[in-house]
């Protein structure tokens, strides 16, 4: 049996993906949140959003909920996140 190890940093075309540069500050930033549709995620994001607004003074929070946890984020939903400076994805249970 052969074991094949996949590198998550590689795209489908074999090109290495680069991480986005870190934000200097969250102050005034737009933060996207993608909810995986499991119980508890919405409550977790409520708590995180409250902290981000109060302590880091983000400008806006874009929140979307996936249709269900077992599927990837639909492309139209990703397009709605394109204006975000940072995006959080969470699993709640």
Phi and psi in degrees as a GROMACS rama.xvg file:
@    title "Ramachandran Plot"
@    xaxis  label "Phi"
@    yaxis  label "Psi"
@TYPE xy
-101.586  133.785  UNK-2
-99.1275  125.233  UNK-3
-111.279  122.225  UNK-4
-102.809  125.924  UNK-5
-99.6449  139.578  UNK-6
-95.9741  113.516  UNK-7
-67.6336  -11.1348  UNK-8
-82.6047  -4.38737  UNK-9
-98.1422  137.95  UNK-10
-80.6106  176.339  UNK-11
-62.3243  -22.3719  UNK-12
-95.3216  4.49569  UNK-13
88.6774  -2.15837  UNK-14
-81.0075  137.947  UNK-15
-70.2196  136.61  UNK-16
-86.2375  147.103  UNK-17
-109.25  142.451  UNK-18
-72.1177  147.022  UNK-19
-68.1549  148.061  UNK-20
-64.4849  147.359  UNK-21
-67.2876  149.671  UNK-22
-73.4761  142.107  UNK-23
-68.827  -37.0038  UNK-24
-155.728  155.198  UNK-25
-90.5352  -11.2352  UNK-26
-59.4653  124.102  UNK-27
79.2028  3.43121  UNK-28
-80.6287  158.216  UNK-29
-103.035  123.608  UNK-30
-114.123  128.696  UNK-31
-96.8974  144.913  UNK-32
-131.638  123.453  UNK-33
-108.691  114.501  UNK-34
-88.1501  130.914  UNK-35
-84.4722  4.91781  UNK-36
77.2899  14.6417  UNK-37
-93.4399  157.963  UNK-38
-59.7309  132.026  UNK-39
100.898  -21.8223  UNK-40
-66.4244  -42.5979  UNK-41
-60.9593  -43.3831  UNK-42
-64.8398  -41.4611  UNK-43
-59.5618  -46.5615  UNK-44
-67.1645  -33.2244  UNK-45
-57.5173  -45.4374  UNK-46
-65.4909  -46.6029  UNK-47
-63.6926  -43.1536  UNK-48
-61.5839  -41.215  UNK-49
-59.0183  -44.363  UNK-50
-64.9857  -44.9808  UNK-51
-62.3752  -38.7952  UNK-52
-71.3239  -45.3886  UNK-53
-73.7363  -48.6739  UNK-54
-95.0742  -26.3504  UNK-55
-114.334  -4.48199  UNK-56
51.6439  51.2838  UNK-57
-66.0555  155.491  UNK-58
-83.0054  -40.6356  UNK-59
-152.595  153.679  UNK-60
-128.69  121.106  UNK-61
-101.408  115.154  UNK-62
-116.021  131.944  UNK-63
-135.139  151.958  UNK-64
-119.378  125.076  UNK-65
-64.5899  154.974  UNK-66
-59.9922  -37.7424  UNK-67
-162.748  164.512  UNK-68
-71.7942  -21.3709  UNK-69
-86.1938  -7.34212  UNK-70
-112.333  155.787  UNK-71
-69.7195  167.707  UNK-72
-65.1319  128.149  UNK-73
-62.8203  140.37  UNK-74
-51.6098  -41.5646  UNK-75
-60.7123  -34.3818  UNK-76
-68.134  -39.5631  UNK-77
-62.3122  -38.8646  UNK-78
-62.7716  -33.3317  UNK-79
-67.361  -20.7605  UNK-80
-91.3657  -2.89589  UNK-81
-62.8522  -19.502  UNK-82
-87.5553  -0.466441  UNK-83
-79.7114  143.897  UNK-84
-82.1922  -26.7518  UNK-85
-148.797  149.023  UNK-86
-130.14  133.457  UNK-87
-110.178  139.063  UNK-88
-124.523  137.436  UNK-89
-138.935  153.838  UNK-90
-114.437  124.664  UNK-91
-114.703  143.73  UNK-92
